Amino acid sequence: MMPASFPQYVTEAITGPMPDPPGLKLKKEGLTVKHPVVFVPGIVTGGLELWEGHQCAEGLFRKRLWGGTFGEVYKRPSCWVDHMSLDNETGLDPPGIRVRPVSGLVAADYFAAGYFVWAVLIANLARIGYEEKSMYMAAYDWRISFQNTEVRDQTLSRIKSNIELLVATNGGNKAVIIPHSMGVLYFLHFMKWVEAPAPMGGGGGPDWCSKHIKAVLNIGGPFLGVPKAIAGLFSAEARDIAVARAIAPGFLDNDLFRLQTLQHVMKMTRTWDSTMSMIPRGGETIWGGLDWSPEEGYLHTKRKQSTNSTDELTSQETNKTNVANYGRMISFGIDVAEANSSEIDIIDFRGAIKGLNVANTSCRDVWTEYHDMGVEGVRAVAEHKVYTADSILDLLQFVAPKMMARGSAHFSYGIADNLDDPKYEHYKYWSNPLETKLPNAPDMEIFSLYGVGLPTERAYVYKLSPYAECYIPFEIDPTADGGDEDSCLKDGVYTVDGDETVPVLSSGFMCAKGWRGKTRFNPSGIRTYIREYDHSPPANLLEGRGTQSGAHVDIMGNFALIEDVIRVAAGATGEDLGGDRVYSDIFKWSDKINLPL
């Protein structure tokens, strides 16, 4: 991934010869186009453009508001926030504003100038003969709930027709689907929608997936949600300040915004229903409780080499002095995070009286539901002291009732007792792998491809902010620290193995155990494979974002991953790739999860 301005010979003099890009290597092996390929982008990576707006957006018709240069963020920040926000009651367009997904491969090839997302994969597929007629970017408005993309834009219907067209025009070869990040959940929703009867579904019938899809290669899939989503919804934090700090550092320091930036960001992101698709699913069964978690005893300093078989996994040594209670997703104070659970005096917050604050007129333009909680409500949240994956849902209901009311109409976070219960025919369950069955498609294959070896957010230590009217009353406590370099607690965040965004448990569990073999979640026994990519930072500055990265977005330029994807597109099966390739303890951790299969 050398900058093009360096002549090849200069580069090679500095770094030695670059390895052949995967597309070239596989072309030399004789691989060519076989299966049409469909890309499903994740949250944030797909471009959005303006089709109708207010006076302040004069001159921006069909210009990108999201992606590209983000120039408008700097020029007119409050106008930009207004246009990127959705209606707080409906989760759809506000009056007089229409922002729509950019279509075509350009929608998500580059997120911003020079920052590739799908571009490297597309270029490598092109080397073995792929072109527009055999590739399709399933762009959608990633801000709105999955079913609403159909209601407003008929996106699911378009994806269905486009896949049918691709298969028909590519010699009847079934499609290979490549979703990334939240696109993984969106495509789970699609597979249920396409086979469900109209009007709620696409009416494709029970064998549509079997007829049209060869394989689903999920990249960085947050199948069971991400703890980061809680920090984002609860206090607009997460270590990268939700999305904003990453995209536009200057945006946060703009004078107009300095005082209330986080509130503005939160006001905007809380109108995006899709963020609620990322709340952790499966409760304490998956994520652990006050006293246990599947990853208990994990040490980020000890890692093992890859193994292709699941029985020779070396377990990590447990170091009792440094056990993180990962099941406690939010603790108020480090003492609570580390205390024996019997010593924590949990005071229930659900009955607390919420009262309006006296002076909340000054901040009315920055709508966040914290204003409706009042001092008592805020204190009650802190006095409950500790929250597990079960109580997190109650916490979010309490601090953001409007947002959660919209969200729970579209998403669900439980585990099904009986998947044949007719209630599971409703679309709100379709993106939760623990409340749905995979399609009846015994010849299809499902892969989970994800990075490992990077510290990934798993639990948080919070504190009350000095309670000020316009400020969010809770923040991650940056002073909470584990003290030594072995500790997985830094700056108020407990980390575990993953790709910096999605913990291994969320990306790996379904393919390692929930869907492995014939289970109630996978009644036709679709074969599942796990392919992990151990993170290796770029060897030198000239290598850009690295050809061996395991990071959540940078993995899209990982040569080993691109090679796996191209081989499957050219006809390989999971067995041909060598089956599972695992570096983490995903099988060991999955064993600890007691889920009836």
N, C-alpha and C positions, 0 to 999 in steps of 0.2 A: 504494500500500500504506500509506495514511495510517492512523495510529492512529485508531480509530473515535471516540475521545473528542474529537477536534478537529472542530468543525463545518466543513463543506466551505468555507464562505465565508472562515473564518479562514485555512485552509490556502491557499486560492487567493490571498488577499491577500499571503501570505508568498512563495509559490513560483510564482505564476502558475497558470493553469488546468492541472489534471492531464490528461494524455492519456487518452482513453477506454481502459478496459481492453479487451484484444483481443477478448474474447467479445462485448462490446457493439458494438465497431467492426464485427465480422464479421456480427453479427446485423443491423445497419443495411444491410450489403451484401446481406442476404438469405440468408446461409448457415443451414442447419438440419442436424439430426441425420441422418446417413446410416449410417456404419459403426459397429458396436458397438466399444467401446474397452476394452482390457485393460491394467491397470497392473502392472508387475512390479518391486517395490521392491528396493533393494540391501541390502548388508550394513548393519547398524546402524539403518536407518531404520524397519524394521517392528517394531511392538510385540510383546512376549512376556509371557505371563501364567502364573501359577502354578496348576497343577491338582493337584499332590501335592507335599508337602514334609516337611522334618524339623520337629522340635519348635520350633526357633528361628524358624520362619516361620509360627507360629501366627497366624491371623487374616488371612492374605494370600491365601486361596483366590480365584482368578480376579481377583486384583489384578495390575496391571502391575509386573513386575520390571524391564522394559526399556521405555524410552519414558515418556511422561507426565511425572510430576513427579520421578521418581527419588528420591522421598522415602525409600524403604527403604535406599538406598545410604548415606544419612547416618545413619539410625537403627541399622542392624545391618549394618555393612560386611562382616564376615567371613561372616555368614550369607548375605548377598547373593552374595558371590563363590562360595560353595559351591553355591548353587542355579543360578547362571548358568554354572557349569563343566559340562563333559560328562565321560564316563568316558574315562580316558586310554588304555585299551586298545581300546575299541570305537568311540569317537567318538559314542556314543549316550547315553541317559539313565543317570546314576549310580543305584544302587539307591535306591528310595524317593523319587525326585525326578522330577516331570514338569513341564517348562516348555514351553508350546505357543504357537504364533503366535496373535495376536489376529486375528479374521476381520472381513471387511467393509471398507468404505472408511475406517473409523476406524482401521484397523490402521496406516496410514502417512500420514494426511493431515497430522497434526502430529507431530513427533518429541518435542517437549517443549512445555510451555505457551508459546504465542506463536511457536514456531519451526516454520514451515510446511515441509512437504516436498511433498506432492501437493495440498494444499488449494487453492492458487491456480489450478492447472491445472483441478481439478475444478470450482471455482466458475465459471471462464470457459467450460468446456464446457457447464455448466448454462445459461449465458446463451443458447446457441443451441438449447437444448431437451434436452440430455442429462439423464438421471436414473438411478436405480439399475438400471432394467431394461436400460439400454444401456451400463452401465459395470461393470467387475468388477476388484477388487483381488486379484491372485494372491498372497496372503500365504503365506509359507512360513517355516520355521524356518531363518533365515540362518546359524545357527551350524554346522549339520551339512552333510556333503558332499551334493552335488546328488542323487546316486542314493539316498542314505539318506533324503531327504525322502519318497521313494516307499516305501522299505522300512518306515519307521516310521509315516508319516502318510498314505501314499497321495496325497501332494500332486500329483504329476504327473498321476495319473489324474483327480483333481478338476479340475485346470486344463483337461485335455483335454475332460472332460464339460461344463464351464462354457463353454468356447469354442463347442462344438457347440450348446449350448443358446442362447447369445447369437445365433449366426448364424441358427438356426432361428426364433427369436422376433423377429428384426429384419429380416424380409422376405428372408432369404437373403443379406443383405449380409455380405461377409466381414469378419473382425475386423481392427482396427488395434491392433497390440501396441506398448506403450510401456515398455520396460524401462529402468531407471536403474542406473548403476554396476554392482555385481556381478550385479544382475538381468539384465544383458546376457549374461553368461556362463551364468547359470542358464537363460535362454531358448534359447541356442545348444544347451545340453544337452537341453532339452525338445524342440526340433525334431528332434534325432536320435532321442530316446527314443520320441516319439509314432509315428514311422514304423517303428521297429525291431520285429521279431516278439517276441511274448511268449515266455517270461516276463521276459527282460531289458528288453524295450521295451513300448510301449503297444499294439502291434498295429494301428495305424491305417492301415497300408499306405502304399505309396510316393507316393501323391498327396494325403495328408491335408493337408499345409501348403498345397498348391496350391488345394485346395477351401475351406479355412477362413481363410486369412490374406491380406489385401490388402497390408499393409505392416508392416514392423518399424521403429519409430522409436527407435533406440538413443540414449539420452542419457548422455553422459559414460562411454562404454563402455571398460573396461580390457581390450580384446580380447587384447592381448599381455602383460597383466600390468602391475604397477606396481613401480618400484624401491622405493617406500615400504614395500611388503610385506616386502622383505628386511630393512630397518632394524627393522621391527616384530617380525619373527621372530627376528632375530639379537640384538637388544639391547633389545627393547620400547621403542624410542625413536621414530623418525620425529619430525618436529618437533612434532607435536601429541601426543607420548607416546601412541602407539597411539591408542586411542579415549578413554582415561579423562580426560586433561586437558581435552579439549574438552567432555565432558559434565558433568563434576563437579569443578571446581577444588577444592572443599572436600574431596572424597573423598580427594584425594591428601595432604591435610594432616591428616587425622584422626589423632589421637594413636595409636590402635591400629595405624595403618598406616604411620606416618611412616617408620620404619626400612626396612620391606620392601615398600613399596607397589608398586614396579616388579615385584618378584618375584611379588607376589600378582596383579597385572594380567597378568603374563606367564604365570603358572601357569594362569589362567583362559583367556586368549586362545589359548594353545597347545593347549587341548583342543578348540578350534573348527576342525574340518577345513576349513571354507569359506575360512579365511584363506589356505590353501595354493592356492586357485584363482587367487590374485592374484600368485603368483611369476612373474617375467618368463619369457615363452615365446620359443622360437626361437633361444635362445643367441646366439652371436657373429654369426651371419648377420643377425639383426635389430638387436641392440643394440650391435654393434661389439666390437672386441678391444682389445688393449693399445695399439695405435697408430692406430686409426681409429674413427669412429662416424659414423652418418648425419648427425647434427646438428653435426658439426665446424665450428667457425668461427661458431657462432651467437652473435649479440650481442643481449642482451635490450633494449638501448636503441633499436635500429633496427627499426621495424616499418612494414609497408606497408598500403595501403588494400585493401579487398576487391576481388576480381576474380572474375568469373563464369566465365572461361574459363581453362583450365589452361596456355595457352601464353604468356601475357604475364606470368608470374611474375617479379617482380624479385628477383634473388638478393641475399642480404645480403652486405655487404662483409666480407671476412675480415680479422681483425685478428690478425696472426701472434703478437703478443706475448702474446695472452691466449687461447691455445687450451686449452680444457678437454678432458682425455682422458675423455670420457663413457663410453667402453667399459670403463674401470676402475671398476666399480661400487662396489667397496670397496678403499680403499688404506689401509695402516697408515702414517700420517704423510704430511704435505703434500709432503715431498721425493719420496716414492714416487709420489704422484699426478702430480707434474710431471716426473719424471725421464725420460730417454730409456729406452725399454724394454730396450735392450741393457745398461743399467747396473744393472738391478734383479736382484738375486741371489735368485731364488725358491727357497725350500727346501720340498720337498713335505711336506705335513702328514699325508698319508693313512696313513703307516706309524707315526705317533707313538704312543707307548704312553700309553694313558689309564690313570690310576691314581686310586684314591679319595684324597681329601684326608684328612689325619689327623683333623681335628676337625669332621667335617661333621655331627655329631649335633645341634648346636644349631639348625640351620636345617632340620631334616628336614620341618617342617610346610610349608615353602615349596618345593614340588617344582619344580626346574628341572633340566634335564639337565646343566647346567654342572657340577653337583657330581660327575658321573661322569667328567668330563674330566680332572680333576686338573691340577696345575701344568704338567706336561709337555705335555698336550694343548692347554692355553691358549697356552703359549709357541709351540707348533708352528703354531697358527692365525695368530699375529701374524708369525711368521717367513716364512710364505708370501708375505706383504707385499701382494699385489695379487690381486684376484679379478674376473674378467669374468663375463658372463652364463652362460658354460659352467661355470666352476669354482665359481660360487655354489651350484649344486646339490650339488656334492661337499661344500662347506663346510657347508651346512645338514644334509646327511646325517651329517657328522662331529659337529657340535655338538648336534644334536637327532635322534638316530637313531629314537627311538620315534615322535616326531611325524611324521617324514618317511616312516616305514614305513606309518603310517596314510594319510598324504596320497598317497603314490605308488600306493596301491591305487585311488585315486579320481580322480587328476589326472595329466596328462602334459604335458611342456613342450617336446617336440621338434618336428621338422619331418618330415613323412612323405616317404619316397622314393617309395613306391608306394601310393596311396590305395586301390587295389583289394586290397591284402594283407588277408586275412580278420582279421588281428589287430586292425585298426581298427574291427571291429564291437563291440569291448568298450567299456563305458560310460566307462572312464577317459579315453578320447580325446575324448568328445563335446563338451566345453566348450573344446577347443583348436582354434581355426579353422585352424591349420596342420597338423592331423592329421585333418581331417574334410572332407566335401563338404557344401555347402549343399543343401537339398532340391531336388528336381526341380520347380520352380515358376516357369516363365518369366514369369508375369504378376505375380508378387509383386515388391515393391520393398523395398530395405533402405537405411535412412538412418543416417548417423552424425552426431549433433548434439552438439556439445561446445564448451566455452568455451576461448578462447585469450587470451594477453596477461597471464597471471599466472605468476610464477616457480614452477616445479614440480620437485619433487625427482627427481634423475636419477642421482646418484652421491654417495658419502660418503667422508670422511676419518675414520678411526677411530684410537683409541689404546687401550692396555691400561689398565683402571681399576686404581687401587692395589688389588692383589689382596687382597680381604677375603672371608672365608668366605661371608657371606650375600649378597654383592653380585654382580651380573652383571659378569663380568670384562672386557667390552668396552664402550666408549662412543664416540659421535660426538665428535670433538675440537672443542670450541667455539672454540678459539683459531685454527683453520685458517681463514684469511680471504684473499681476493684483493687486498685493499688499496684498490682504487678503485671508484667506483660502477659502472663498466662491467663489473666482474668478476662472474662468475656463481658464485663461491665465497664463501659467507657462513656463518659459524658451523659450518664442517665439512660443509656441504651444497652440492653443485654443482646449480644449477637450470637448467632449460631451459623452453621455451614449453609452456604447457598450462593446466589449469584449477585448479592448486594441488594436485591429487591425481594426475591421470592425465596423463602427457606426451602431446603431440600424436601422436608416433609410435605409441603404443599405441591411441589412439582412432581415428586416421585411416588407418593403413596398409592395413587390409583393404579398406576402401571405396575408397581411392585407387588401390590396385594389386593386392593379393592376390585380390580378387573382381571387379576392374573388367573388364567384358567376359566372354567365356567363358574361364575358366581351369580348371586341374585342381581347384581348390577350389570353383569355381562352374560346374559343367558345363552347367547349363541357361541360363546367361547372365542371371541375375536382375540387374535394373538397380540400381546402387548410387549413392548421392549423399552428398556431404559438405556439411554446413551448419555453419559455424563462427560463433561469437558472440563478438565482440571485447569483452573485459571493460571496463566503465566503472563506476567506483565510484558509490555513491549521491550525488546532487547535493547533498543536505542531510540533516540528521538526520531530518527528517520523512518521508523516503522509505524508512525502514526498511532492509531488506537490498538495496534497489535493484531497478529494473525493467530494468536493462541489465547485470546481473552475469554474469560468465562463470565464477564459482566453482562448484566441483563440485556442491554441493547448492543454493546460492542461484540457480543457473541455472534451477531449477524455477519461479522467479518472473519469469524474463526474458520481457518482452512479445513480443519478436521470435520467440523459441522457441515460446511458447504459440500465437502466431498461425500459425506453420508447422504445429504439431501439429493445431490445430483445422481448418485448411484440408484437411489430408490426411484427417482423420476425416470431414469433410463431402464428401469425394470427389476432392480434387485429387491429381494425380500429381506426381512429382519435377520433371518438365518444367514443370508448371503453376507450381511454386514458383520456377522460374528455374534449375533445375539446381544445380550446386555453388555454394557461396558460401565463399570461402577467404580468410583473412588471413595464415595461417602459411605456412611453407615445406614443408608436408606432401608436395606433389608432388615437389619437388626432393629432399627427404630419401628419399622412397620410391624414387626412381630410383637412389639409391646402394646400395639393398639388392639383393643379387644372389641372388634366390630363383627357382628354376625354376618357371615358371607353366604 
